Amino acid sequence: MEYRHAVDKLSKILSAKRFQHSLGVSQTAADLAVRFDEDEEKARLAGLLHDCARNISSNNLLQMAKVFAIVVNDVERCQPVLLHAPLGACLAKTEYGIDDPQILRAISLHTTGGKGMSKLEKIIYLADCIEPGRDYPGVHVLRNIAMNNLNAAVLAAFDQSLHLVIEQGLLIHPATIEGRNELIQQRHNI
């Protein structure tokens, strides 16, 4: 499905606020792709579709995960909203005709991150955190880091996310810990 058709379809299923967020992530991802020498069109499309399953209720997320044979861990069972990312990848494929595995994996990891993230996956994860509509303490710091160093910005975004999850008393997804640990090991050549 071409970008314009995806925009039209999303505008009908997402709330106005979520739709604007998706457009912001799409543009931010495209800008980051140019900055870090990644495929701009893949980034733009993955950014646009990253939240295509975000409007689905928790109960339906769990049910749809079964339908798509998504393995649900204990953290996701307790916090089903996390499933909108892997389910979004499934919907991007079935509802939007996206068959590029790089785009699908970037959508799948945009909420938790994970180990072995590609440059595109890091860009989508980061774009979701720093798009222009985001306004939270520390977002300007993340945006500044993102101007120079993708890995440092993703690591800072992981840290920001972990602080928020801990403040809210939520469970920490193991993929976030694995992704963060890997970036620290790379930084220190461990």
C-alpha positions in Angstrom: 0.0 0.0 0.0 1.4 3.4 -0.9 2.0 6.0 1.8 -0.9 8.2 0.9 -3.4 5.3 1.1 -2.0 4.3 4.4 -2.5 7.9 5.7 -6.1 7.9 4.5 -6.9 4.6 6.1 -5.2 5.5 9.4 -7.0 8.8 9.6 -10.3 6.8 9.8 -9.3 4.4 12.5 -7.1 6.4 14.9 -8.2 9.2 17.2 -7.2 12.6 15.9 -4.4 12.9 18.6 -3.0 9.4 17.8 -3.2 10.1 14.0 -1.2 13.4 14.5 1.3 11.4 16.7 1.7 8.9 13.9 2.3 11.6 11.3 4.9 13.2 13.7 6.7 9.8 14.2 6.7 9.3 10.4 8.3 12.7 9.7 10.7 12.3 12.6 11.7 8.8 11.5 12.3 10.1 7.9 14.5 12.9 9.3 16.5 10.5 11.5 16.9 8.2 8.5 18.4 10.9 6.4 20.7 11.9 9.3 21.9 8.4 10.0 22.0 7.1 6.4 19.0 4.7 6.5 16.2 4.2 4.0 14.0 7.3 4.3 10.9 5.7 2.8 11.0 2.6 5.0 11.4 4.9 8.0 8.6 7.1 6.9 6.2 4.1 6.4 7.2 2.3 9.6 6.8 5.5 11.6 3.4 6.1 10.1 2.1 2.6 10.8 3.8 2.0 14.2 0.6 2.6 16.1 -1.9 1.1 13.7 -3.0 -1.3 16.4 -3.0 1.2 19.2 -6.8 1.8 19.2 -7.5 -1.9 20.1 -8.7 -2.6 23.6 -6.6 -4.7 26.0 -9.0 -7.6 25.9 -9.0 -7.6 22.1 -5.2 -7.3 22.0 -4.9 -10.5 23.9 -7.5 -12.2 21.7 -5.9 -11.0 18.5 -2.5 -12.1 19.7 -3.9 -15.6 19.9 -5.3 -15.3 16.4 -1.9 -14.2 15.0 0.0 -16.7 17.1 1.9 -14.0 18.9 3.7 -15.6 22.0 2.5 -13.5 25.0 4.9 -13.3 28.0 3.9 -12.6 31.6 4.6 -8.9 31.3 2.4 -8.5 28.2 -0.3 -10.6 29.8 -0.4 -8.1 32.7 0.1 -5.0 30.5 -1.6 -6.0 27.2 -1.1 -2.5 25.7 2.5 -3.6 25.0 1.0 -6.1 22.4 0.0 -3.2 20.1 3.5 -3.2 18.7 3.8 -6.9 17.6 0.2 -6.9 16.7 0.7 -3.7 14.7 3.3 -5.5 12.7 0.8 -8.2 11.9 -1.8 -5.7 10.9 0.7 -3.7 8.8 1.2 -6.9 6.9 -2.4 -8.1 6.6 -4.3 -4.8 6.4 -1.7 -2.5 4.8 0.1 -5.0 2.6 3.5 -4.4 4.0 5.8 -7.4 3.4 9.2 -5.8 4.1 10.6 -7.7 7.2 12.7 -4.7 8.2 9.6 -2.4 8.4 7.6 -5.1 10.2 10.3 -5.7 12.8 10.7 -2.0 13.4 7.0 -1.7 14.1 7.1 -4.7 16.4 9.9 -3.3 18.5 8.8 0.3 18.7 7.4 0.0 22.3 9.9 -2.1 24.1 13.0 -2.1 21.9 15.1 -5.2 22.2 18.4 -6.9 21.6 20.0 -6.8 18.2 18.1 -3.8 17.0 18.9 -2.6 13.4 19.4 1.0 12.6 15.8 1.3 11.3 14.4 -0.3 14.5 16.4 2.2 16.6 15.1 5.1 14.5 11.5 4.1 14.9 11.9 3.5 18.6 13.5 6.9 19.0 11.1 8.7 16.7 8.2 7.5 18.8 9.9 9.0 21.8 10.9 12.4 20.4 8.4 13.4 17.7 7.3 17.0 17.9 4.1 16.3 19.7 5.9 14.7 22.7 6.2 17.0 25.7 7.6 15.5 28.8 10.6 16.2 31.1 13.8 15.3 29.3 12.4 15.1 25.7 14.5 18.1 24.7 17.6 16.3 26.0 16.7 13.2 23.9 16.2 15.4 20.8 19.6 17.0 21.3 21.3 13.6 21.7 19.5 12.3 18.6 21.1 15.1 16.5 24.5 13.4 16.9 24.5 9.8 18.1 21.7 7.3 17.4 22.9 4.7 19.9 23.4 7.2 22.7 19.9 8.6 22.0 18.3 5.1 22.1 20.2 4.3 25.3 18.9 7.6 26.8 15.4 6.8 25.6 15.6 3.3 27.3 16.7 5.0 30.5 13.9 7.6 30.3 11.4 4.8 29.6 12.6 2.7 32.5 12.4 5.6 34.9 8.8 6.2 33.8 7.8 2.5 34.1 9.4 2.3 37.6 7.6 5.6 38.7 4.3 4.1 37.6 4.9 0.8 39.3 4.6 -1.1 36.1 6.4 -4.3 35.1 9.7 -3.9 33.1 9.6 -5.7 29.8 12.7 -8.0 29.5 13.3 -6.9 25.9 14.0 -3.3 27.1 16.6 -4.6 29.6 18.2 -6.7 26.9 18.3 -3.8 24.4 19.7 -1.4 27.0 22.3 -3.9 28.2 23.5 -4.6 24.7 24.0 -0.9 24.0 26.0 -0.5 27.2 28.1 -3.5 26.3 28.8 -2.1 22.8 29.7 1.3 24.3 32.2 -0.3 26.6 33.3 -3.0 24.2 32.4 -5.7 26.6 
